Amino acid sequence: MEKLEIQMHTEMVRSLQNLAAGRDITLGQLLRNLATKEISRANNARPPVRADEQLIAPLRARLANDLAHSRDWEDLQTRLRSRGYELREAGGGLALHSFPNGFRQCKASELGFSYSKLMRRFEAPFPGHAHIWLAQRYLNKPSDDIELIERF
């Protein structure tokens, strides 16, 4: 272990000492526990729900043609990888990542192409996607562009 010297206000030190005493641990152990929790929280933090629009707009423009004209999942991934991106499963949807380093850029839906829309268009779920029920839900549902008209 390394020795660490820090400065804190007297009131904070007293509060921490009382907290440690209440847990029957040393002040040092309390601080190590707090540091461990904070490191874990930082390492497991999820990216923001919405990406910055200043990032999204250029990506949307750059990838729109590839997203709109791909024939299937393999064609889409090939097109995206040629531009330095790829789609990956993200919860119940997809996220765009840089390729090959894998940094998350945004959700596919933020580009205007939700997982459900792409799944319907390709008539297949994203290869290896864990949420099989989504494919059953969206691929067995009638298309939104079919309209039922009753006869009079």
N, C-alpha and C positions, 0 to 999 in steps of 0.2 A: 504494500500500500504506500501511497505517497502522502506526505503531509501537506495540508492546505491551510493557509492563513487567510481569513476573511475578516472584514470589518462590518459590523452591524450596529444599529442603534441599541442602546441599553434596553429599551422597552421590548424590542423584538427578541433579543437574547433571552430576557426573562420569560417571555411568552413561550418561546421554543423550549426552554428548560422545563417549564411547567407542563407543557405538552408531552415532552419526553418522560418526565417523572410519572405522569398519568398513565403512560403506556409501559412503564417499567423498563425503559431502554435508556441508553446514554444519548446525550445531545448529538454526538457524532453519528450514532446509528440512525437517529431520526433524520438528520441531514442526508445521510447516504440513501435512506429509504425514499425521501422526497426527490432526490436527484434521480434515482432509478425510475421512479414513476414518471417524472418529467421526460426523461430520455425515451422511455417506452411510448409515451403519448406522442412525442415528436416523430418517432420512427413509424408509428402506426397511423399517423394523421392522414385523413382522406383529403384528396384535392378538393378545391372549392366546387360547389354544385354547378355554378355557371362559370365558364371561362370568360376572360376579358374580351369584349366585343372588338377591341382594336386588334386582337390576335385572330379572332374568328373571321372577320370580314375578308382579309386577304386569303385565308385558308379556303373559305367558302368559294371565292372567285377562282382560286388556283385549281381546286379539285372538283368544281361543279361538273365539268364536262366528263370527267372520269366516273364520277358517281352517277351521273345521268345516263351514260351510254354503255356501262359495263353489262355484259351478258349474264354473268353468274358470279358467285362468290370468288372463284378462282381468278376470273378475269379482273374483278374489282381489286383484289389483293395485288395482282401483278401490276396493274396500272398505278395503284397507290405506292407500291414499293419502288417503282421506277422514279417516283417523285420524292422519295425519302420518307414515306409514311406507311402505316398499316393499321388495319382495324383489329381490335382485340375485344374479347368479352369483358364486359364491365357490369356486374350485377345482372339486372334484367335487360340489359341493352348492350350497346357497343361503344367503344371509345376509340378515338384516333390517337395513335402513338407515332412518334418519330421512329424511323427505321434506319439503321439497325439498333440504335442505342436504347429504344423503348421508352423514351420520356413521354408521358401523357400530355396531349395537346388539348383535347376537348371531347365532349360527347358527340357521337355521330348525329344525334338529333339536332345539335346546335348548328350543324352544317346544312340542316334541312332534310336529312335522310335518317329517319328513325329506324330502329331495328325492325319494327313491325312492317314499315313500308318496304324496306329492302327484302325482307323475308317473303312478303307477298309477291313482289316483283320477280324474285328469283325462284319462287315456289319451293323454297327449301330453307331450313334454319341455317344459321351460321355454323360452319363445321366445328364440332366439338363443344358447342354452347351447352352449358349445364342445365339451363332452364328449358327442358323439353316441353313442358306444359305451354310455353309461349307459342311454339310451333303448332301444337294441337289447337290452340285458341285462334291463332291468326290464319292458319292455312286451311282450316275447316270452315271458316266464316265466309259468307258470300262477299264478293267485292263491293266496295262502297259505290262504285259507279254503275251498278245495276239498279234499275228503277222498276218497281212493280206498278203497273197501271191497271186499274180495274175497268172492266167493260161496263157500259151503262145499258 
